[in-house]
Amino acid sequence: MKTLKYVFLSIVLIVCSCEAFLDRNPLDSMSESSFFLSRRDLAAWNAGIYVALQNTLSSGHYEWGDVRSDLYGSTGNAYVPVRQYTNTLEASQGEFNWANLYTVITRCNTAIEKYPTIPDLEEADYSDYMGQAHGLRALMYFYAIRTWGDVPKVDKSWDGSLSGAQIPRSPISEIKTLILSDIDDALRLLNVGLMGERKYAFNRAAAYALKTDVHLWFGEDQDALDASEWFFMGDNVDNYRLISNMDDYRTIFIDPLASSETIFTLFWDTGESGVNCDWCGRYGSKGGNGVSVNNGLRISQRLFNDFVIRIRSPFGTDARFVANYDTVGMYNSVGTPGNRPAIDFGHYNTSGTAAQSFLNKNIKYSPRPTTSIPATGGWYTVLPLSVEEGSADGRCQILFPIYRLADVYLLRAEALNRLGRGTDALELVNDIRRRVGYMRNANMEADGSDKDAVEQVILHERKLEFIAEGRRWYDLRRWGDSKLIEYMDEIIKERQIELGQQETGFDHPGRVLAPIHSSEFERNPALVQNPPYAGIE
């Protein structure tokens, strides 16, 4: 697949050189005499959809769904993303430009229209590619409505007319209809092959995971439960199963093809794509032993304390702490050999560059180096691991999951709880906990008949499970925007005090959504900005 991506990059410069509103290219600017004429063209265009997907989620995966949440604290350096950290976004911020997202959508539109026209192909030759296009278009629109609310509905290739360049925002309800229709089309068209390298492409399991997610977002709890049931039926139980050993947890992120929990993972390599991935700069900046470089965010003290409570409890440990942060480095940074205290709450505020560097860096996508491991330092001395181990070129190769089985389990738990089956929901939480070594029964923390209490347990488990995976802000929004605002208001005030800013908190309910980037209004005068961002550049 990667080879086809490079073929696409050279082809697309010829075929799609004309840029227009929402990055849509008029069909009449494409030479049909030189493209969409063979199976190779089909495969190349499909690879190009994934190139656009990489470019979209390299930033959006984290900026839209992660950075504004309660997962992170500030490293105190000049690289703190202040606007995101205090949720005071502006329309000029490139991180919230939807241009790349609409590039994916328009390539999917073209695929859906043009694949069936390729000569000498039977439907069986292109149906799986069509299914991927429908599925990825649905995924992009699902990101869009959760991030911006109402968005322009573009489901056909542009014919080049000026009137077609002015498209108002469609209501979420209309976009939802398109999303669910696309998922149904994907399930009808996608091949049944599920394993192997199909984990790096949209597949039937991804379609069912997305369907579960969408229905739960809209409060259609029984439909969400029904969609998630696919993972508990027949051969799917064997193909997708939770890990049985907590030591295998990091395999989900380091070697996803080998993990039974992987559903749909996006391959990312800065050196190959030429575009940076935000995990590298935001959470996992490279650096040698004891040196932190550039990343402005680190684990929040609340989240750190949550993990310390677990690893110091009589209920076992939590492999997710070790998977996300270099606990060896933390331990070795305090005291002296033979006289080091076990990791406790006090480690969070330990002074010293070496100690802080291990708190500052997220290692979720970093393989452990095989050489140059210091005897008294940390295990992960190069973050992220470069293509050539130990090199200083900053190349970042990560494999981040878009959907994985733990997501389905916990979404299913939310649906069960909403449907009055809280005890069953808590058992799914227990399944997630046991596989990472934490053995406390979730039924000890909430009465199964108390929906609010069970919901809190589920949300907290998702908080620990999906660090640096672009889910937390969306999880809090699904909990309820009013609850998100009340919860984050205190956290934002603390951050504003920390940064020496005026204490305004969550100052406008419209800030649950992101601003539409200012450049979009030049391309499409029919757009209306989200409040409170109108006039804020």
KAKAZI-V516592 format. One record per helix or strand. SS is the DSSP state (@ for helix, = for strand). FROM is the first residue (numbers start at 0). TO is the last residue. If there is no record, write none. Layout:
SS_FROM_TO ; SS_FROM_TO
//
This chain:
@_1_14 ; @_20_22 ; @_26_28 ; @_38_62 ; =_71_73 ; @_81_84 ; @_93_95 ; @_98_116 ; @_122_147 ; =_150_151 ; @_162_164 ; =_168_169 ; @_171_188 ; @_195_199 ; @_203_216 ; @_220_231 ; @_235_238 ; @_245_247 ; @_250_253 ; @_255_257 ; =_261_268 ; @_269_272 ; @_277_281 ; =_296_298 ; @_300_310 ; =_315_315 ; @_318_323 ; @_326_331 ; =_335_335 ; =_338_338 ; @_344_348 ; @_352_359 ; =_396_403 ; @_404_417 ; @_421_433 ; =_437_437 ; @_441_443 ; @_450_464 ; @_471_478 ; @_480_497 ; @_508_511 ; @_519_522
//
